[in-house]
Amino acid sequence: MINVLFVDSGSGHGGSASYLYSFLKFIDRSRFSPYVLLYNYSEAPRINEIKNLGIEVIFLTNQSKKEEKAKGYDPDNKLLKVIRLLKFLLKLVSTHLPESIKIRKIILNKQIKIILMGSDVDYNISAVLASIMTGKICIVRKSGGVVKTKVNIIQRILSRFVDMFIASSKSEADYHKTNKLYFKDMSVIYEGIDINSFFPYEDNMKIRNEFDLPAESKLICSISRFDIGKGHFDILRAADLVIKKYPGAVFIIVGDDFDFKKGQMRKQLEDQVNRMGLTGNFIFTGWRTDILDILQGIDIFVHCPNTWREGMGIATLEAIACGKPTIVTNNSGLAETTEDNYNGFVVPIGDYSALAEKILLLLNDENKRKEMGSNSRLRAETMFNIEQNVRKTEEIFDKLLKFS
């Protein structure tokens, strides 16, 4: 039996945890024994579902993950460079080294042979250091993140200790190569979903019944964590243009703030909707566990991140598997989920007018919606079947074990 440690740097909410849960459902448990490690405590539904698979979930601390804001970076400001370096060194001593020692102990106690991190090295400094200490196989999934004006030296250094990078899209692989980051080996394996759990069913009226929506209303849905760069305000701007021409459109916004107990960004969005006079056309649902019911009940799915580099977008893949036309921005791997004018549309980043135009086109053309929806399901079956993609990852495990 080969013990594998899956490291997730997130909060347990959002696409990374959903992907991990789907992956672990299909891993060959007769050959691989998975463990999951999170840096911070989480009671997110997906984490509890992973536990229900009979997989041990380990938390490094009993504290929940704190919100992190992306900060601007001026490569020509030498003082800021020094300040950033000093802050990193302080965090290295106070946080990363103690965490890496804890992870090292876990690796040795659980007899881990492979460590797979769900996001890039700069999100997993402690885990990479632990893999160096123990000499275990280190695999890193490149799955998007905050857009940076310059790749930092930590990425350049730690990338040299990774045995294999798995890019969640061709764009992620290109990002790594374009920035001249070192890699021993790299494969592109698309993210995926359980296509048997997400499937078309046009008669699902749960979301309409819950919010008392007329049968003739058309539902446009977005599912994403609320964060700077995820494009929610672009959706509001596009909706303003759409509703002027199609008053029956209703926008279902699924998700919440990183720190959803404070709900700061959600409040900003709701206040903006109120100021625009669109309260009757928007529903903010918060975090939901009935994503299948929601996706089966909508007409169009949109995801339009701008300054967040999207590796693929799990909710988009789930919508595609449910046979829905998708409208996405030309943002890294997200653009690879949708073939323009086949199963949806790809619009320029930040171009809310183009987003509105494509939404209206689909709202006014039922045949186009159905045709693109059917194409979406075919695309999911061909490209985004998680079971097939897990097998490809297991082949990488075998390859690395053979030469370790």
C-alpha positions in Angstrom: 0.0 0.0 0.0 1.3 3.4 -1.0 0.5 6.2 1.4 -0.2 9.6 -0.2 -0.5 12.9 1.6 -2.8 15.4 -0.1 -2.1 19.0 1.0 -4.8 21.7 0.6 -3.8 25.2 1.4 -7.3 26.6 1.2 -10.1 27.1 3.8 -12.0 24.0 2.8 -14.6 26.0 0.8 -14.5 26.5 -2.9 -13.2 24.7 -5.9 -10.0 23.2 -4.5 -11.9 21.2 -1.8 -14.5 20.2 -4.3 -11.9 18.9 -6.7 -10.1 17.1 -3.9 -13.3 15.4 -2.8 -14.1 14.2 -6.3 -10.5 13.0 -6.8 -10.5 11.0 -3.6 -13.8 9.3 -4.5 -12.1 7.7 -7.5 -8.5 7.0 -6.3 -7.7 3.3 -6.3 -7.9 2.5 -2.6 -6.6 -1.0 -3.2 -3.2 0.5 -4.1 -3.1 4.0 -2.6 -4.0 5.0 1.0 -4.8 8.8 1.0 -4.4 11.2 3.9 -5.5 14.9 3.7 -3.6 17.8 5.4 -5.0 21.3 5.8 -2.9 24.0 7.4 -5.9 25.4 9.3 -9.0 23.9 10.9 -12.1 23.8 8.7 -15.7 22.6 9.2 -16.5 23.1 5.5 -19.0 20.6 4.1 -16.5 19.2 1.6 -14.0 18.5 4.3 -16.7 16.6 6.2 -17.6 14.7 3.0 -13.9 13.7 2.7 -14.0 12.4 6.2 -17.1 10.4 5.3 -15.1 8.6 2.7 -13.1 7.1 5.5 -10.1 9.3 4.9 -8.2 10.9 7.8 -8.1 14.7 7.7 -5.3 16.3 9.6 -5.3 20.0 10.6 -1.9 21.6 11.6 -3.7 24.1 13.8 -7.1 24.4 15.5 -7.5 27.9 14.1 -9.5 28.7 10.9 -7.7 30.2 8.0 -7.5 34.0 8.1 -8.4 36.1 5.1 -5.4 37.1 3.0 -5.5 40.2 0.7 -3.5 40.4 -2.4 -1.1 43.3 -2.2 0.4 45.3 -5.0 4.0 44.9 -5.9 6.4 47.5 -7.2 9.5 45.7 -8.7 11.4 49.0 -8.9 10.9 50.0 -5.2 14.1 48.8 -3.4 12.7 49.7 0.0 9.6 47.6 -0.5 11.8 44.8 -1.7 13.7 44.9 1.6 10.5 45.2 3.7 9.0 42.2 1.9 12.1 40.1 2.3 12.3 40.9 6.1 8.6 40.0 6.4 9.1 36.7 4.6 12.2 35.9 6.8 10.1 36.6 9.9 7.3 34.4 8.7 9.8 31.7 7.7 11.1 31.5 11.2 7.8 32.0 13.0 5.5 30.0 10.8 6.9 28.0 7.9 9.7 26.2 9.7 7.6 25.2 12.7 4.9 24.0 10.3 7.4 22.1 8.2 8.6 20.3 11.3 5.1 19.2 12.1 4.5 18.1 8.6 7.8 16.1 8.6 6.6 14.3 11.7 3.2 13.5 10.0 5.0 12.2 6.9 7.3 9.9 9.0 4.5 8.7 11.3 2.1 7.9 8.5 4.9 6.4 6.3 4.0 8.8 3.5 5.7 8.1 0.1 4.1 10.8 -2.0 3.1 14.4 -1.2 0.7 16.0 -3.6 0.0 19.7 -3.1 -3.2 21.2 -4.5 -1.7 24.6 -5.3 1.6 26.2 -6.3 4.8 26.2 -4.1 4.3 29.7 -2.8 1.0 28.6 -1.2 2.8 25.5 0.3 6.2 26.6 1.5 5.9 24.6 4.7 4.9 21.4 2.8 7.7 21.8 0.3 10.2 22.2 3.1 8.9 19.1 4.7 9.3 17.1 1.5 12.9 18.3 1.3 13.6 17.3 4.9 12.2 13.8 4.3 13.2 13.2 0.7 9.7 12.1 -0.3 8.3 12.4 -3.8 6.9 16.0 -4.2 4.1 16.7 -6.7 2.6 20.2 -7.1 -0.6 21.0 -8.9 -0.7 24.4 -10.6 -4.3 25.4 -10.3 -4.3 29.2 -10.6 -4.1 32.0 -8.0 -3.7 35.7 -7.6 -2.2 37.4 -10.7 1.3 38.6 -9.9 3.3 41.2 -11.8 6.5 39.3 -11.0 7.2 35.8 -10.0 9.0 35.9 -6.6 12.3 34.3 -5.7 10.6 31.8 -3.4 8.8 30.2 -6.4 12.1 30.1 -8.3 13.9 28.4 -5.4 11.3 25.9 -4.3 10.3 24.9 -7.8 13.7 23.2 -8.0 12.7 20.7 -5.3 9.5 19.6 -7.0 9.6 16.2 -8.7 6.6 16.8 -10.9 4.3 19.7 -11.7 0.8 18.8 -12.8 -0.9 21.8 -14.6 -4.6 21.9 -14.4 -4.7 23.4 -17.9 -2.4 24.2 -20.8 -2.5 27.8 -19.8 -1.1 27.0 -16.3 1.7 25.0 -17.9 2.5 28.0 -20.2 2.4 30.4 -17.3 5.1 28.3 -15.5 7.3 28.1 -18.7 6.8 31.7 -19.8 8.0 32.9 -16.3 11.1 30.6 -16.8 10.4 28.7 -13.6 12.4 25.5 -13.2 10.7 22.1 -13.6 12.1 18.6 -13.7 8.9 17.3 -15.3 5.5 18.6 -16.1 2.2 17.1 -17.2 -1.2 18.7 -18.1 -4.1 16.9 -16.5 -7.4 18.8 -16.7 -9.4 19.3 -13.5 -12.5 17.2 -13.6 -15.8 16.3 -11.9 -17.8 13.2 -11.3 -19.9 13.4 -14.5 -22.3 10.7 -13.1 -23.1 13.0 -10.1 -23.6 16.1 -12.3 -25.9 15.5 -15.2 -28.7 17.3 -17.2 -32.2 17.2 -15.8 -34.4 20.0 -17.1 -37.3 19.3 -14.8 -35.5 20.2 -11.5 -37.6 23.1 -10.1 -36.1 23.2 -6.6 -34.4 26.5 -6.9 -37.4 28.1 -8.6 -39.8 26.8 -5.9 -37.5 27.8 -3.1 -37.4 31.5 -4.2 -40.9 31.5 -5.7 -39.6 32.3 -9.2 -42.0 32.3 -12.1 -41.6 29.4 -14.6 -41.1 31.8 -17.4 -38.2 33.6 -15.7 -34.7 32.9 -17.0 -32.0 32.2 -14.5 -28.3 33.2 -14.9 -26.1 31.7 -12.3 -22.6 32.4 -10.9 -20.9 30.1 -8.3 -17.7 31.5 -6.7 -16.0 32.6 -3.5 -16.5 36.3 -3.1 -13.0 37.8 -3.5 -11.2 40.7 -5.3 -10.5 39.5 -8.8 -13.4 37.0 -9.1 -15.4 39.4 -11.2 -18.6 39.8 -9.2 -18.9 43.5 -9.8 -18.6 42.9 -13.6 -21.6 40.6 -13.3 -23.6 43.4 -11.7 -22.6 45.8 -14.4 -23.5 43.3 -17.1 -26.8 42.5 -15.3 -27.8 46.2 -15.4 -27.5 46.1 -19.2 -29.3 42.8 -19.5 -32.3 43.6 -17.3 -33.0 46.8 -19.3 -33.7 44.6 -22.3 -34.8 41.4 -20.6 -36.6 42.3 -17.3 -37.4 38.7 -16.6 -33.8 37.7 -16.0 -32.9 36.6 -12.5 -29.2 36.4 -11.4 -28.5 33.6 -8.8 -25.2 34.4 -7.0 -24.0 31.4 -5.1 -21.0 31.8 -2.7 -19.8 34.0 0.1 -16.8 35.9 1.5 -13.7 34.0 2.4 -14.6 35.1 6.0 -18.3 34.6 5.4 -19.2 35.4 9.1 -18.1 39.0 8.4 -19.6 39.1 4.9 -18.0 42.4 3.9 -17.9 41.9 0.2 -21.3 40.3 0.1 -22.7 43.4 1.8 -21.0 45.6 -0.8 -22.5 43.6 -3.6 -26.0 43.6 -2.1 -25.7 47.3 -1.4 -24.7 47.9 -5.0 -27.6 45.8 -6.3 -30.0 47.9 -4.1 -28.5 51.2 -5.4 -29.0 50.0 -9.0 -32.6 49.2 -8.3 -32.1 45.5 -9.2 -33.1 43.8 -5.9 -35.9 41.9 -7.5 -33.6 40.4 -10.1 -30.8 39.2 -7.8 -30.7 36.3 -5.3 -27.6 35.9 -3.0 -27.8 32.4 -1.7 -24.6 32.2 0.4 -22.7 28.9 0.5 -24.8 25.9 -0.7 -24.4 22.2 -0.7 -27.2 21.5 -3.2 -25.1 22.7 -6.2 -26.5 19.9 -8.5 -30.1 21.1 -7.9 -29.1 24.7 -8.6 -27.3 23.9 -11.8 -30.0 21.7 -13.1 -32.5 24.5 -12.5 -30.7 27.4 -14.2 -30.6 28.4 -17.9 -27.1 30.0 -18.2 -23.9 29.8 -16.2 -21.4 32.7 -16.0 -17.9 33.0 -14.5 -15.9 36.1 -15.2 -12.8 36.5 -13.0 -10.6 39.4 -13.9 -7.4 39.8 -11.7 -7.6 36.3 -10.3 -5.8 33.7 -12.5 -8.3 30.9 -12.8 -6.7 27.4 -13.2 -9.9 25.9 -14.5 -13.0 26.5 -12.3 -14.7 23.5 -10.8 -18.2 25.1 -10.7 -17.9 25.8 -14.4 -17.1 22.2 -15.1 -20.1 21.1 -13.0 -22.3 23.5 -15.0 -20.9 22.0 -18.3 -21.6 18.5 -17.0 -25.2 19.6 -16.2 -25.6 20.5 -19.9 -25.7 24.3 -19.4 -24.2 26.9 -21.8 -21.4 28.8 -20.2 -20.0 32.3 -20.6 -16.5 32.8 -19.2 -13.7 35.3 -19.5 -10.6 34.6 -21.4 -8.8 34.0 -18.1 -6.0 31.4 -18.1 -7.3 27.8 -17.9 -10.9 29.0 -17.5 -11.0 29.7 -21.2 -10.2 26.1 -21.9 -13.5 24.9 -20.3 -15.6 26.6 -23.1 -15.1 26.4 -26.8 -16.3 29.7 -28.1 -19.6 29.5 -30.0 -19.8 25.7 -29.4 -20.8 25.1 -25.7 -20.8 28.8 -24.8 -18.8 32.0 -25.2 -15.5 33.3 -24.2 -15.4 37.1 -23.6 -12.5 39.5 -22.9 -11.6 40.0 -19.2 -13.4 42.9 -17.7 -15.6 43.5 -20.7 -19.0 43.5 -19.0 -20.7 44.8 -22.1 -19.6 41.7 -24.1 -20.8 39.6 -21.2 -24.2 41.2 -21.3 -24.4 40.8 -25.1 -23.8 37.1 -24.9 -26.2 36.6 -22.0 -28.9 38.4 -24.0 -28.1 36.4 -27.1 -28.8 33.1 -25.2 -31.8 34.5 -23.4 -33.4 35.3 -26.7 -32.5 32.1 -28.5 -33.9 29.0 -26.9 -32.6 26.7 -29.6 -29.1 28.1 -29.2 -29.2 27.5 -25.4 -30.3 23.9 -25.9 -27.7 23.2 -28.6 -24.9 24.7 -26.5 -26.1 22.8 -23.5 -26.0 19.5 -25.3 -22.5 20.4 -26.5 -21.5 21.2 -22.9 -22.4 17.7 -21.7 -20.4 16.1 -24.6 -17.4 18.2 -23.7 -17.6 17.2 -20.0 -17.7 13.5 -20.9 -14.8 13.8 -23.3 -12.4 16.2 -21.4 -13.5 16.6 -17.7 -14.3 13.1 -16.4 -12.6 13.0 -13.1 -12.3 9.2 -13.0 -10.2 9.3 -16.2 -8.1 12.1 -14.9 -7.4 10.3 -11.6 -6.1 7.3 -13.6 -3.7 9.7 -15.4 -2.5 11.0 -12.0 -2.0 7.5 -10.7 0.2 6.7 -13.7 2.4 9.6 -12.6 2.5 8.2 -9.1 3.7 4.9 -10.6 6.3 6.6 -12.8 7.8 8.6 -9.9 7.8 5.6 -7.6 9.6 3.5 -10.1 12.5 5.9 -10.3 12.6 7.0 -6.6 
